[in-house]
Amino acid sequence: MRIVVDDALFDPGAELNRFTEAAEGMGAVVSFSGIVRQNAAGTLKAMEIEHYPGMTEKAIAAIAEEAVTRWNLGDALVIHRYGALEPGAPIMMVATSAPHRADAFAAAEFLMDYLKSRAPFWKKETTSEGEGWVAAKDEDEAALDRW
């Protein structure tokens, strides 16, 4: 299991290749890469991600460990960036490996839902109109109910 919280740019393709090469004996690898999305008005200049070092990694590792056990995973990878990120920049990645695809898919979705709603990150948008903190969304919170 690998958890990375860093401000450095990462290459999702290279990360997936490395993860897949290490998935010996597994029948499935599932990955998801998130990118900074432009807002509807097209005015987003940057998304600034803040976190509390140490606490964030520990929280993500705990939920990743739960996923590994709950879905009998071979491995899990979570990468999440912080700092000022422009639209189109990779922001996060989740990968899971398991003997069977259903477990790999379910665990990846679980991890993505957790990262979106519960991981200790704070997001501030800078637009051409100004700055503002991003509030939690009801639909993101509701997604956790299925787990």
C-alpha positions as CSV (number, residue, x, y, z in Angstrom):
1,M,0.0,0.0,0.0
2,R,1.4,3.4,-1.0
3,I,0.0,6.8,0.1
4,V,1.5,9.9,-1.3
5,V,0.5,13.5,-0.4
6,D,2.8,15.8,-2.3
7,D,2.9,19.1,-4.1
8,A,4.8,17.6,-7.0
9,L,3.3,16.8,-10.4
10,F,2.9,13.1,-11.0
11,D,2.4,11.1,-14.2
12,P,-0.8,9.0,-13.9
13,G,0.3,6.7,-16.7
14,A,3.7,5.9,-15.2
15,E,2.1,5.4,-11.8
16,L,-0.4,3.0,-13.2
17,N,2.3,1.1,-15.1
18,R,4.4,0.7,-11.9
19,F,1.3,-0.3,-9.9
20,T,0.2,-2.9,-12.5
21,E,3.7,-4.4,-12.8
22,A,3.7,-5.1,-9.1
23,A,0.2,-6.7,-9.2
24,E,1.5,-10.3,-9.4
25,G,-1.2,-12.9,-9.1
26,M,-4.0,-10.3,-9.3
27,G,-6.8,-10.6,-11.9
28,A,-7.8,-6.9,-11.9
29,V,-6.4,-3.4,-11.6
30,V,-8.7,-0.5,-11.4
31,S,-7.5,3.1,-11.5
32,F,-9.0,6.6,-11.4
33,S,-7.2,9.9,-12.0
34,G,-8.8,13.2,-11.0
35,I,-7.9,16.4,-12.7
36,V,-8.7,20.0,-11.7
37,R,-12.0,20.8,-13.4
38,Q,-12.7,24.2,-14.9
39,N,-15.8,25.8,-13.4
40,A,-19.0,26.3,-15.4
41,A,-18.2,30.0,-16.0
42,G,-14.8,29.2,-17.3
43,T,-13.2,31.6,-14.8
44,L,-11.2,29.2,-12.5
45,K,-7.5,30.3,-12.3
46,A,-6.4,27.8,-9.6
47,M,-7.6,25.4,-7.0
48,E,-5.5,25.7,-3.9
49,I,-5.4,22.5,-1.7
50,E,-4.3,22.7,1.9
51,H,-3.7,19.9,4.4
52,Y,-2.3,19.2,7.8
53,P,0.9,17.2,7.2
54,G,1.0,13.9,9.0
55,M,-2.6,13.9,9.9
56,T,-3.7,13.7,6.3
57,E,-1.5,10.8,5.4
58,K,-2.5,9.0,8.6
59,A,-6.2,9.4,7.8
60,I,-5.8,8.3,4.2
61,A,-3.7,5.3,5.2
62,A,-6.4,4.2,7.7
63,I,-9.1,4.2,5.1
64,A,-6.9,2.5,2.5
65,E,-6.1,-0.2,5.0
66,E,-9.9,-0.7,5.6
67,A,-10.3,-1.0,1.8
68,V,-7.5,-3.6,1.5
69,T,-9.1,-5.7,4.2
70,R,-12.7,-5.2,3.3
71,W,-12.3,-6.1,-0.4
72,N,-9.4,-8.5,-0.2
73,L,-7.1,-6.3,-2.2
74,G,-3.7,-7.2,-3.3
75,D,-2.6,-3.6,-3.1
76,A,-3.9,0.0,-3.1
77,L,-2.4,3.3,-4.2
78,V,-3.6,6.8,-3.3
79,I,-1.8,9.9,-4.6
80,H,-3.2,13.4,-3.7
81,R,-1.6,16.7,-4.5
82,Y,-1.7,20.0,-2.5
83,G,-0.8,23.5,-3.4
84,A,-2.0,25.8,-6.2
85,L,-3.2,23.7,-9.1
86,E,-4.4,25.0,-12.5
87,P,-7.4,23.6,-14.4
88,G,-6.3,20.4,-16.2
89,A,-3.6,19.5,-13.7
90,P,-3.7,16.0,-12.2
91,I,-4.9,16.3,-8.6
92,M,-5.3,12.8,-7.4
93,M,-5.1,9.1,-8.3
94,V,-6.5,5.9,-6.8
95,A,-5.5,2.4,-8.0
96,T,-6.5,-1.0,-6.5
97,S,-5.6,-4.5,-7.4
98,A,-7.6,-7.6,-6.5
99,P,-8.0,-11.2,-7.6
100,H,-11.4,-10.2,-9.1
101,R,-12.7,-7.0,-10.7
102,A,-15.7,-6.5,-8.5
103,D,-13.5,-6.0,-5.4
104,A,-11.1,-3.8,-7.3
105,F,-13.9,-1.6,-8.6
106,A,-15.7,-1.4,-5.3
107,A,-12.6,-0.5,-3.3
108,A,-11.6,2.1,-5.8
109,E,-15.0,3.8,-5.6
110,F,-14.9,3.6,-1.8
111,L,-11.5,5.3,-1.7
112,M,-12.6,8.0,-4.2
113,D,-15.8,8.7,-2.2
114,Y,-13.8,8.9,1.0
115,L,-11.2,11.3,-0.5
116,K,-13.9,13.6,-1.9
117,S,-15.8,13.9,1.4
118,R,-13.7,12.9,4.4
119,A,-10.0,13.2,3.7
120,P,-8.6,16.3,5.6
121,F,-8.0,18.6,2.7
122,W,-9.3,22.2,2.4
123,K,-9.9,23.7,-1.1
124,K,-10.0,27.3,-2.1
125,E,-10.9,28.4,-5.6
126,T,-9.3,31.5,-7.2
127,T,-11.4,32.8,-10.1
128,S,-11.3,36.0,-12.1
129,E,-14.0,37.2,-9.6
130,G,-11.9,36.5,-6.5
131,E,-11.3,33.7,-4.0
132,G,-13.5,31.4,-2.0
133,W,-13.4,28.2,0.0
134,V,-15.2,25.2,-1.5
135,A,-18.0,24.0,0.6
136,A,-18.9,20.3,1.0
137,K,-21.6,19.1,-1.4
138,D,-24.7,17.1,-0.2
139,E,-24.3,14.6,-3.1
140,D,-20.7,13.8,-2.1
141,E,-21.8,13.2,1.5
142,A,-24.7,11.0,0.3
143,A,-22.2,8.9,-1.7
144,L,-20.7,7.7,1.5
145,D,-24.1,6.2,2.7
146,R,-23.7,3.2,0.4
147,W,-20.5,2.1,2.2
